Amino acid sequence: MASDLGFVEHVFDQMRDAGSVRYRKMFGELAIYCDNKVVALICDDCLYVRPTPGGRELIGEPVEAPPYPGSKDHFLIEGRIDNREWLTALTVITARELPAPKPKKRPSA
């Protein structure tokens, strides 16, 4: 089931002050990028943030769940999506703690 575009845009709007934030359709759902790192997924109108030590500290006792069958657990964000400052802080922490994306290999000529 695809996520509602209104929900996606609301989450994106709450995170937009975290840096260079964008979203893109992936896996039939959406990935949210911050500074070119995938920091979260939106699946079935639920927000899943990639787990990091700093994110765990900010959240306290996070609910962890897989965004889709077979995936690793992420932090399931439910009651704080409307708290722009908190969600922005979580996004900044998550992006800062995730490794830089691996450069794509160019095909040799």
NUVO-593407 format. One line per field, with one value per residue: residue in one letter; x, y, z of N, C-alpha, C, O in turn. Coordinates in nm, 3 decimals. Example, Ala and Ser with C-alpha at 12.3 -4.5 7.8 and 13.67 -1.06 7.14 Angstrom:
! residues 2
baza = [a|s]
n.px = [1.319|1.285]
n.py = [-0.569|-0.225]
n.pz = [0.780|0.708]
ca.px = [1.230|1.367]
ca.py = [-0.450|-0.106]
ca.pz = [0.780|0.714]
c.px = [1.320|1.290]
c.py = [-0.330|0.003]
c.pz = [0.780|0.787]
o.px = [1.424|1.341]
o.py = [-0.332|0.114]
o.pz = [0.846|0.804]
//
This chain:
! residues 109
baza = [m|a|s|d|l|g|f|v|e|h|v|f|d|q|m|r|d|a|g|s|v|r|y|r|k|m|f|g|e|l|a|i|y|c|d|n|k|v|v|a|l|i|c|d|d|c|l|y|v|r|p|t|p|g|g|r|e|l|i|g|e|p|v|e|a|p|p|y|p|g|s|k|d|h|f|l|i|e|g|r|i|d|n|r|e|w|l|t|a|l|t|v|i|t|a|r|e|l|p|a|p|k|p|k|k|r|p|s|a]
n.px = [0.084|0.073|0.207|0.026|0.036|-0.004|0.065|0.336|0.438|0.386|0.556|0.801|0.800|0.822|1.083|1.245|1.422|1.654|1.874|2.005|1.743|1.549|1.309|1.244|1.096|1.118|1.153|0.881|0.779|0.884|1.198|1.375|1.612|1.892|2.137|2.241|2.226|2.044|1.813|1.570|1.268|0.949|0.681|0.375|0.235|0.381|0.655|0.989|1.294|1.639|1.842|2.061|2.322|2.306|2.047|1.898|1.955|1.833|1.564|1.507|1.348|1.315|1.065|1.110|1.099|1.062|1.061|0.965|0.891|1.157|1.352|1.597|1.547|1.415|1.383|1.061|0.863|0.610|0.434|0.557|0.582|0.466|0.616|0.821|1.082|1.196|1.188|1.346|1.591|1.638|1.669|1.899|2.092|2.085|2.169|2.426|2.554|2.545|2.729|2.906|2.763|2.853|3.064|2.936|3.022|3.165|3.098|3.355|3.519]
n.py = [-0.117|0.210|0.511|0.797|1.098|1.343|1.288|1.227|1.474|1.633|1.519|1.563|1.844|1.896|1.819|1.976|2.183|2.063|2.046|1.972|1.841|1.591|1.388|1.066|0.830|0.492|0.141|0.103|0.266|0.547|0.715|0.922|1.168|1.326|1.554|1.395|1.137|0.845|0.885|0.813|0.620|0.614|0.420|0.272|0.492|0.541|0.658|0.571|0.586|0.563|0.373|0.512|0.571|0.831|0.907|0.717|0.799|1.055|0.987|0.818|0.564|0.395|0.274|-0.005|-0.133|-0.322|-0.152|-0.275|-0.611|-0.829|-0.637|-0.453|-0.350|-0.026|0.298|0.351|0.620|0.775|0.945|1.196|1.332|1.574|1.755|1.979|2.087|1.880|1.662|1.765|1.786|1.512|1.424|1.566|1.463|1.192|1.201|1.305|1.097|0.878|0.686|0.826|0.809|0.545|0.601|0.589|0.344|0.403|0.279|0.112|0.213]
n.pz = [0.000|-0.094|0.045|0.160|-0.018|0.107|0.375|0.340|0.243|0.467|0.666|0.538|0.531|0.804|0.850|0.693|0.775|0.853|0.690|0.370|0.251|0.097|-0.081|-0.224|-0.443|-0.367|-0.367|-0.391|-0.200|-0.002|0.033|0.256|0.228|0.378|0.342|0.135|0.240|0.320|0.555|0.656|0.608|0.455|0.488|0.421|0.535|0.768|0.962|0.954|1.102|1.045|1.262|1.504|1.747|1.866|1.790|1.929|2.188|2.190|2.147|2.361|2.472|2.210|1.981|1.791|1.464|1.160|0.846|0.618|0.514|0.592|0.622|0.818|1.159|1.226|1.383|1.481|1.437|1.595|1.771|1.764|1.526|1.461|1.601|1.512|1.580|1.735|1.553|1.350|1.488|1.537|1.274|1.193|1.373|1.299|1.027|1.063|1.199|1.031|0.788|0.505|0.178|-0.043|-0.324|-0.656|-0.894|-1.206|-1.528|-1.704|-2.005]
ca.px = [0.000|0.154|0.180|-0.049|0.125|-0.021|0.147|0.476|0.471|0.385|0.681|0.909|0.796|0.870|1.228|1.315|1.525|1.767|1.985|1.963|1.648|1.467|1.257|1.244|1.028|1.205|1.095|0.736|0.747|0.969|1.318|1.405|1.755|1.943|2.278|2.268|2.223|1.908|1.796|1.440|1.178|0.807|0.615|0.238|0.204|0.456|0.791|1.092|1.423|1.751|1.891|2.196|2.332|2.253|1.902|1.847|1.965|1.731|1.430|1.490|1.318|1.248|0.995|1.184|1.021|1.109|0.970|0.907|0.934|1.294|1.447|1.644|1.463|1.436|1.304|0.927|0.828|0.464|0.369|0.633|0.597|0.423|0.711|0.920|1.216|1.244|1.211|1.463|1.708|1.660|1.719|2.037|2.174|2.092|2.254|2.564|2.612|2.549|2.845|2.885|2.728|2.964|3.056|2.891|3.126|3.134|3.139|3.478|3.494]
ca.py = [0.000|0.330|0.613|0.914|1.209|1.446|1.248|1.240|1.616|1.683|1.475|1.635|1.983|1.899|1.791|2.056|2.269|1.980|2.054|1.944|1.732|1.561|1.251|0.998|0.700|0.374|0.017|0.117|0.365|0.666|0.733|1.061|1.194|1.449|1.565|1.280|1.011|0.800|0.892|0.759|0.563|0.623|0.300|0.258|0.609|0.537|0.709|0.486|0.654|0.470|0.378|0.558|0.590|0.963|0.903|0.638|0.885|1.159|0.928|0.757|0.422|0.392|0.157|-0.049|-0.221|-0.318|-0.077|-0.368|-0.747|-0.866|-0.528|-0.434|-0.261|0.118|0.362|0.387|0.749|0.785|1.057|1.321|1.382|1.714|1.837|2.015|2.101|1.748|1.581|1.823|1.744|1.370|1.413|1.616|1.364|1.071|1.228|1.325|0.972|0.776|0.700|0.887|0.708|0.497|0.657|0.494|0.310|0.432|0.168|0.141|0.221]
ca.pz = [0.000|-0.104|0.144|0.117|-0.050|0.209|0.489|0.299|0.239|0.605|0.728|0.470|0.578|0.942|0.851|0.592|0.832|0.897|0.593|0.233|0.267|-0.020|-0.077|-0.354|-0.441|-0.370|-0.315|-0.386|-0.096|-0.014|0.115|0.285|0.230|0.437|0.303|0.047|0.314|0.349|0.700|0.697|0.508|0.481|0.436|0.471|0.617|0.894|0.949|1.010|1.098|1.059|1.400|1.538|1.893|1.903|1.774|2.041|2.306|2.180|2.158|2.493|2.452|2.080|1.929|1.673|1.377|1.021|0.759|0.522|0.548|0.560|0.646|0.955|1.238|1.228|1.487|1.435|1.496|1.589|1.837|1.762|1.389|1.455|1.676|1.409|1.639|1.775|1.433|1.284|1.566|1.510|1.137|1.192|1.444|1.218|0.910|1.109|1.245|0.926|0.700|0.374|0.078|-0.127|-0.460|-0.759|-0.990|-1.346|-1.614|-1.780|-2.149]
c.px = [0.089|0.111|0.107|0.047|0.114|0.062|0.295|0.518|0.473|0.516|0.799|0.915|0.850|1.022|1.308|1.425|1.651|1.889|1.930|1.874|1.566|1.409|1.247|1.171|1.131|1.129|0.942|0.689|0.841|1.087|1.338|1.556|1.782|2.092|2.325|2.279|2.077|1.894|1.666|1.366|1.035|0.742|0.478|0.201|0.265|0.598|0.887|1.226|1.533|1.811|2.036|2.202|2.275|2.102|1.837|1.848|1.857|1.591|1.406|1.471|1.242|1.172|1.070|1.100|1.080|1.011|0.902|0.961|1.078|1.396|1.491|1.548|1.510|1.359|1.170|0.885|0.678|0.413|0.439|0.652|0.559|0.515|0.830|1.063|1.275|1.276|1.329|1.590|1.740|1.718|1.864|2.131|2.193|2.184|2.401|2.630|2.617|2.673|2.808|2.849|2.850|2.951|3.015|3.007|3.079|3.179|3.265|3.449|3.563]
c.py = [0.124|0.432|0.732|1.031|1.322|1.415|1.268|1.387|1.678|1.645|1.552|1.779|1.994|1.884|1.891|2.146|2.193|1.990|2.036|1.821|1.717|1.422|1.197|0.864|0.589|0.255|0.022|0.214|0.483|0.662|0.883|1.074|1.323|1.451|1.441|1.146|0.973|0.795|0.827|0.702|0.593|0.506|0.288|0.368|0.602|0.585|0.620|0.555|0.552|0.484|0.424|0.573|0.725|0.971|0.827|0.723|0.993|1.103|0.875|0.608|0.409|0.262|0.120|-0.150|-0.215|-0.241|-0.165|-0.506|-0.775|-0.757|-0.527|-0.340|-0.116|0.172|0.403|0.513|0.768|0.917|1.191|1.381|1.529|1.808|1.867|2.021|1.965|1.663|1.633|1.781|1.596|1.349|1.456|1.515|1.240|1.091|1.241|1.191|0.862|0.795|0.765|0.777|0.670|0.557|0.548|0.471|0.342|0.315|0.207|0.132|0.112]
c.pz = [0.000|0.002|0.081|0.096|0.052|0.333|0.459|0.301|0.378|0.676|0.669|0.519|0.721|0.949|0.769|0.647|0.874|0.806|0.454|0.235|0.138|-0.002|-0.218|-0.340|-0.454|-0.314|-0.309|-0.279|-0.112|0.081|0.134|0.302|0.305|0.409|0.228|0.118|0.339|0.501|0.747|0.577|0.550|0.410|0.501|0.569|0.758|0.866|1.025|0.992|1.122|1.199|1.409|1.690|1.939|1.891|1.889|2.169|2.305|2.204|2.299|2.478|2.321|2.056|1.803|1.595|1.237|0.933|0.654|0.554|0.502|0.585|0.792|1.027|1.227|1.348|1.426|1.510|1.482|1.647|1.826|1.623|1.380|1.533|1.583|1.467|1.673|1.652|1.353|1.355|1.540|1.371|1.128|1.257|1.358|1.098|0.951|1.143|1.139|0.839|0.568|0.274|-0.005|-0.266|-0.560|-0.856|-1.130|-1.431|-1.693|-1.930|-2.224]
o.px = [0.173|-0.005|0.126|0.130|0.213|0.122|0.370|0.623|0.554|0.579|0.885|1.023|0.916|1.084|1.431|1.514|1.744|1.997|1.819|1.922|1.521|1.455|1.242|1.184|1.218|1.048|0.882|0.569|0.875|1.078|1.319|1.618|1.705|2.164|2.433|2.335|1.996|1.956|1.654|1.398|1.004|0.748|0.466|0.143|0.206|0.654|0.870|1.269|1.522|1.829|2.122|2.099|2.204|2.036|1.733|1.753|1.795|1.510|1.295|1.569|1.119|1.210|1.091|1.039|1.141|0.890|0.793|1.066|1.114|1.516|1.431|1.479|1.630|1.280|1.165|0.872|0.625|0.352|0.386|0.732|0.615|0.494|0.927|1.155|1.392|1.381|1.404|1.688|1.857|1.807|1.944|2.237|2.305|2.269|2.489|2.750|2.688|2.718|2.692|2.898|2.938|2.841|3.055|3.079|2.966|3.286|3.277|3.365|3.552]
o.py = [0.138|0.438|0.762|1.060|1.389|1.506|1.319|1.421|1.767|1.730|1.600|1.831|2.093|1.932|1.890|2.184|2.253|1.945|2.081|1.708|1.815|1.345|1.271|0.795|0.592|0.271|-0.049|0.240|0.518|0.613|0.961|1.001|1.419|1.359|1.388|1.051|1.058|0.711|0.789|0.731|0.596|0.495|0.292|0.341|0.652|0.558|0.596|0.580|0.465|0.595|0.381|0.588|0.731|1.035|0.869|0.718|1.020|1.164|0.886|0.534|0.411|0.155|0.205|-0.240|-0.115|-0.262|-0.131|-0.517|-0.747|-0.781|-0.592|-0.260|-0.089|0.101|0.479|0.512|0.777|0.994|1.291|1.473|1.602|1.929|1.791|1.966|1.939|1.598|1.555|1.744|1.561|1.266|1.390|1.484|1.189|1.006|1.191|1.173|0.763|0.908|0.760|0.665|0.752|0.564|0.432|0.563|0.312|0.258|0.319|0.054|0.104]
o.pz = [0.089|0.042|-0.037|0.182|0.080|0.391|0.542|0.355|0.404|0.739|0.742|0.545|0.755|1.044|0.776|0.571|0.926|0.844|0.424|0.221|0.079|0.083|-0.316|-0.240|-0.541|-0.223|-0.229|-0.269|-0.225|0.193|0.041|0.378|0.296|0.447|0.253|0.063|0.374|0.567|0.863|0.462|0.670|0.288|0.624|0.675|0.854|0.760|1.144|0.879|1.208|1.248|1.332|1.754|2.039|1.973|1.940|2.248|2.408|2.273|2.351|2.472|2.320|2.104|1.716|1.653|1.199|0.944|0.606|0.616|0.387|0.570|0.877|0.965|1.220|1.409|1.330|1.633|1.371|1.573|1.874|1.606|1.298|1.530|1.577|1.407|1.643|1.647|1.294|1.290|1.523|1.352|1.062|1.203|1.346|1.070|0.881|1.119|1.157|0.819|0.524|0.285|-0.033|-0.321|-0.548|-0.895|-1.168|-1.409|-1.742|-1.974|-2.347]
//
